[in-house]
Each structure stands twice: as structure tokens, then as C-alpha cells.
Amino acid sequence: MNRISFQWRITLMTAVLIAGACICLNLLLYRSGATGMDNLNGYVLQYQQSDEENLTIEIPDDQMSDFLVQFSQEVYDAKAVFGRKGWCITAAVTLLSAAIAYFVSGKALEPLKKLAQQAERIDQDSLVEVRLEENTIPEFRNLSQSVNRMLDRLAQSFDLQRQFAGNAAHELKTPLAIMQAKLEMFAEEHPDADSEVADLIRFQTDQVSRLAGLVRTLLEMSDLQSIPREDLIELAPLADEIVADLTPLAQRRSVTLFQECEEVSIKGSDTLIYRLLFNLVENGIKYNTPGGSVHITIQQKKNSAVLRVADTGCGIPEEYRTSVFQPFFRVDKSRSREMGGVGLGLALVREIALLHSGTVTVEPADGQGTVFTVTLPIQA
């Protein structure tokens, strides 16, 4: 029963109610009609004419028996026809009433459908802009107001979280930079330190670098909303710049970069779109196999720019293709740490795409590897 829509529940309950009423009415009418016909049959059999001036129909005695049998059969047949017609009328009225109830309930539930459509547009980045319509029927007005108040509290909570992450990252940035500088100075001042001390300093330097990268990414994510998005971005030159910046890394890992980019322009933040594409290509290089490749494709489809980054790496299992965009999620934790990642690269990609009213998806490549597809609207 839980799988049946609210409209169908109203329809079924209305149909059952109408069917019950029609059945009771039909039974009472049938009982009344059958009783009347039986009385009519008895009246004919008991009829005696007392007024000699009226017309009298005489039936011979030898035909009286046949007349009574035929008349009783006619009465019985009339009762059967009356019963069948009653049940047919009951079924027709029930079906017609159910159809009317379905359409009427659908019309009555239109405000609820509109509320559902408005609620579907709500996500973390549109809590402030999207609100449910409060100028609706009284039954749904309280629901809309309650949901809007909940959205206000959620928006405030997310703002507090962003502020906390930004403030914490900002406070951590300076001591981490000092620690990193001190470790590097110590390593330079003690080049002849024994191997155990040198290994410890190198380990501490690597960990501080990872923490500094994490803090830097957290600062970027907490400040995304404040970055202007009014630049006219030509995606093909942007891809050329990213390929030039990442070619040294690709050469060290024996990965070949290919690009096939159409002349497409979008409106947004040049810095953020650069980081989006940079993160995807960098991931494609880091998690690739020696001798592999990364293909960058940019093309226009209708009113959208489609960016595809395909690699020939190990791929992402199907059950993780949604989770990879969650902060700090790692498919292979040990390998991710070896690569120096902090688990926020793809989360940042998703946030940037949503900030530009776009989407990002991941799917397996035709052969081996992974394909990330980013769709961004082209604004005039």
C-alpha cells in the first residue's frame, strides 16, 4: 500500500465508498422490486371481480394452469432482468465515479505536485535562493512555511560550517608555513645529519606539505561563493594552458596528453574553471599506468559546453562512482596517500561545476580507465 500514490489512494477509497453505497442501494431496490412483483403475482391469482358492469376476461379451466405457470415465469424473468440491470448500473456508476474522483483528486493535488517540483530544485548551493510557494491552499501553506524555515536554518548551518572551515584553515595556514620553513632550514643547516634524523626530517616535511595542501584546498572551498563569475572563458586556450602546466608531471609518469577542443566560450570564473579542468587532468595523470594517456575533449552540444577527460588508468568501480565526489573519499586509500592527495580534488570539481549551474559525472571508458564528463551551460 505504501507504493501507491496519494492520488490513487484517494481514488480507490472513493471508489470503494461509492461501490459500497451502490451495492447497498441495489440490494434494497432489488428487494423492493422483487417483493412488489411477488405481490403482483399473488394479487392476480387472488383477484375476484365483484362489479358485473366491468369487462371480465374469462380463461377456460383447461388453460388456467398454463396461464398461471407462464405468468409466474414472466414475473421471475422480470426480477432477474431487474437484478442484472441493477448490478450493471452499480458497476457503471462505480467506474464513472472512480474516474471522476481520480481527475478531481489530481486537480486537488496540483499544489502538492508544485511543492514537490520546487523541492527538487533545492540543494546545498540553492538553499538561499529557492523557496517553496507559500501562497497556496491552507492545507499546504503550513507545510511550505515549515520547510522554508527549515531551509533558512540549514542555510545558516552551512554558512557557519563554511566560516568555521575557512577560519580554521586560515588559522592553520601560518603555523604550518612556519613549521615547513623551519624544517627546510634545519635540513639545509645540517646536511651531514645521520640517516635516521634525515629520514625523520623528510617525513615531517612531507606531512607538513600535505597538511598545507589540505588547508589551501579548504580555504578555496570555503571561499568559492565570493569569487566573481563574470569572466568570458575560452575553453580551448584554457585547455592548452593546463596541458602545458601538467606536461612535466605527465612526462615523469610516462603518460601522454591528447586534446581535441572546439572553440567554445562560457561565462564564469576563469580561476575556478581552470582549477576544475586542472584537477581532472592531474587525477588522470596520477592514477594512470606507465605508457598510458589522458584525452581532453571539449565540444558544444546545443546550449552546453561538454568537457571530457578520459584516462587509461585502473578505473573506478561502479559502486564508488557517486562517492568519489564526496570530501575526503578515497577509492584506494593507500595509493591516494602515496600520490600526495588530500581527498578534496574531485569534491572541489563538483562544487565548482554546481557553482556554474553545471554537472559532473563519471563513467567507465570504452576500454580501460575512467571518463569524467562536465556539462556547463553556455550563457549569452
N, C-alpha and C positions, 0 to 999 in steps of 0.2 A: 504493500500500500504506500510505503514511503517513496517509491519510484514514480508514482502517479502525480502529475502536475496538479497544482491547486485548482486550475480551471476545470480539469477533468473530474476532480473530486466533487466540486460544486455541481457539475453536470450530472454525475452518477447519483449523488444524493437527491438531487431534484427529480431525476428520472425515477428513482425508487419510490420517492414520496408520491409522485403523480401516479405511478403504476399501482401502488397500494390503494390510493383513493379510487382509481378507476376500477380496480378489481372488486373492491367493496361495493361500489356503486353498481357494477354489472351484476354481481350476485344478488343484490337487493332487487334490482329491476327484473332480473330473470325470475326470481322467486315470486315477485308480484305478478308478472305476466303469466307465468305458468299456473299460478293459483286462479287467476282470472279466467284462463282458458278452461281449466278443470271445472270451474263453477258454471261456465257457459255450457260445457258438455252435460253437466248434471241438470242444468236448467232445461235444456232441450228434451232430455229424457223424461223429466218430470212435468213437462208443460201440459196443461189441460185448458182447452178453450171453453169459456163459460158464456161468451157473448155470441148468440146464434146469428146476429146480423153480419159479423165479420167473416172474411173469407177463411175457409177451412181447407187445409191440404190433407188429403187422406192418402195414407200409404197402406197398400194391401198388407195383410198379415204375413204373407209368404215373402214379402220384400222388406219387412221391418227389420229383420235380423241383419240383412246385408247393409241396410242404411245405417244402423247403429254402429256396425263394425267400421264402415267407411268414414263415418263422421268422427269416431274416436281416433282413427288413423290420421285424419286430416288435422285434428287438434294436436296430436303427438308430433306430426311433422312440422306444424306451425311453431310449436315450442322449440323443436330442435333448430329450425331456421333462426328463430329469435335469439336463441343462445349463441349460435355461431356468429351472427351479426354483432351481438353484444361484445364477444371476445375480439372480433376483428376491429371494432370501433375502439376498444380498450387499447389494443396494440398500436393502432394508428395514432391515437391521442397521446400515448406514452412516447412514441418515437418523435412525433412532431414537437411535443413539449420538451423532450431532451435536446433536440436540435436548437430550439429557441433558447433553452437555458444555456447551451454551450456558447452561442453567439452573444447572448446578453452578458454572461459571466466574462467572456473575453473583452467585451466593451467595458465592463465594470473594472476589469483588472488592468486596463491600459496604463493607469498611473503607476501601478506596481512594476509593469514592464519598463516604463520610462525610468523609474528609480533604479532598476537593475542595469539598464544601459548606462546611466550616469555613474553607477558604482563601478562598472567595468573599466571606466577611464581613470580610476583612481590608482595611483601607485606612489611610491616613496617621493618621487620628484614632482608630483602634481597635487600634493595634499593641500597646498595653499590655494591653488587656482580652481580646482574642481570642487563644486559643492552640489549637493542634492537639492532639487527644486522643493522649496517649502510652500509655495503657493499651489497646493494640491488639495485633494479631498481630506476631510478631517481625520479619517481612519489612518492615513499615511503621513499626515502632517507631523505628528509627534515622532514617528519613526525617522522622518527626514531631519527634523531638528536634533534628535538624539545622535544620529550618525554624523551630522555636521559638527556637533560639539565634540564628538569623539575624534573627528579628523583634526580639529583645532588642537586637541590635546596631543595627538600623535605628531602633528607638525611641530609643536613646541618641544616635544620629547626628542624628535630627530634633530632639531636645531641645537638643543642642549648637548646631544651626543656629538654633533659636528664641532661645536665650540669646544667641548672637552677634549676631543681628539686633536683639534688644531692647537689649543693651548698647551696640552701635554707634549705634543710633538715639538712645539716651539720652545718649550722649556728644556726639553731633552737635547735639542739641536746644539746648543752652545757647549754643555759639558762633554758631549760626545766628540765634538770637534776638538776640544782641548785635550781629551784623552788620546785621540788619534794623533794629534800633533806631538804630544809628549812621547808616545810610543815610537813614532818615527824618529824623533830627535834622539831618543835613547838608543835605537838601533844604529843611527849614524855615528853617535859618540862612542859606541862600544862595538866596533867591527870585529874585534877579536874575542868576543864573548864565547863561552863554551857552547856546545851544540844544544844542550838542554835549555839554557837561557834563551838562545836564539830561536829555538822552536816555540818556546812559550811566548816570546815577543811576537813572533809571526802569527801564532794562533790568536793572540789577543788583538792584534791589528786587523786580522780578517774578521773577527767577530764584531769589533767596533765599526768596521766598514759596513757590515751587514746591517747593524743597528742604525747607522747613519742613513743608509739607503731606505730602510723601513720608515724612519722618521721623515725623510724627504718625501716619500710617497704619501704618507699620511697627511702631511701638510698640503700636498697638491690636491688630495681627495677632499679635504675639509674646506678648501678654498675654491672649488670648481664653480659654485653658484655665482661668485662675484666676478668671474672672468668675463669680459665683454665678448659677445659672439656676433660681431658685425663685420668681420673680415670677408672679402670675396676671395675664396681659396681656389686656386687652380691645382687640381689633384695630381696631374701628370708631373709637373715640375716638383711638387712635394714628394712624390714617389722617387724621382731622380735623386733628390737630396738625401732621402733616407737610405737609398741603395749606396750612395757614396759614403755616408757615415758608417754604414754597417759592413762594407766590403772588407775592411781589415779583420773584423771578427769572423766573417764567413770564410776568409782565406785561412785563418788559423784553424778552423774546424773542417776545412776541405768541403765546404758547401758552396754551390753555385747559385747565384741570384739571377732570376729572369724577371722581366717585366713586360707587360703588354697593356699600355694605358691609353685610353681615348682622352680627348680634350674635354674634360668635364669640370665645371665650376660649381661650387656650393657656397652658401653663406654660413659663417660660423666663426669659431675661434681657430686661427691658424696654429697657435701653440698647441691646443688640445687635439686637433685632428692630426697634427704631426706626431704627438705622443701616442695616439690611438694606433696609427699605422706602424709607428716605430716599435711599439710593444709586440704587435702581432708578428712582424718580420723578425724581430730579435728572438721571440719564442721559437719561431720556425727554424732559426739557425741553431739555437742552443739545444733543442730537443730533436735534432736531426741525426742522421747517421753519416759517417765519413763517406764522401763521394756523393752525398745527396744533393737536393736542390730545393729552392724556395721560389715559387711562381707568384708574382704580384700582378693582379689583373684589375683594371678599373674601366668600367663602362657605364653608359647611361641606359636605363630601362624605364621608358615612359617618363615620369617626373621624379625619378630617383637615381642617385648615384650608387652603384654597387661596387664595393671593394672586396676582392677575394684574395686571400693569402693561403696558398696551398703548399704544404711541405711533404717530404717523403720520409718522415720520421716514423716512430713506433705507433702513432695514432693514439686516440683517446677512446677507452671503452664506452659503449653506448650508455651505461648507467651513470657515467660521470659527465656526460656532455652538457648537462644543465648546471651541475655543481661546480664546474671549473670556473664559473664567473663569480662564485662566492668568495669573499675576502678570506685569505689565508688557506684556501683549499688547495691541496696538492694531490695529484694522482699517484705519483711516486715520490714519497717524502724524502727518501734518502738521495735520489737523483736530483731532486729540486734543490736540496741544500748544497750538493756538490756544485751546482750551476751558479750558486750565489743568489738565487731568487728569494724574495720575501713573501710570495704568495698573493701579491696585490696587483700584478700586472694586468691580468685579464679582468679583474674587478674594476680597475681603472678604465679599461677599454669599454666595459659595459656602461659605466657611469657617464663617460664622455658621449657614447652613442645615444643614450637616453636624453642627455642634456641637449643634444641636437635633434631630438624627436626621431631618432633612428633606432635600428635594431641590430643585434649581433647574434649570429648562430654558429654552431659548429657541427660538422658532419664528416664522415669518412671520405677520403679521396677515392678515386676510381681504382687505384692500385693499392699503394701503401701510404699511410700518412694521414694528415688531417687538413681540412679546409675550413677556414674561418671566413664567414661572409658578413659584411657590414653593409646595411642599406641606410642611406641618408637622403632625406628629401632635398630636392633642388628648389630653392626659393628664388622667385623672380626679383 
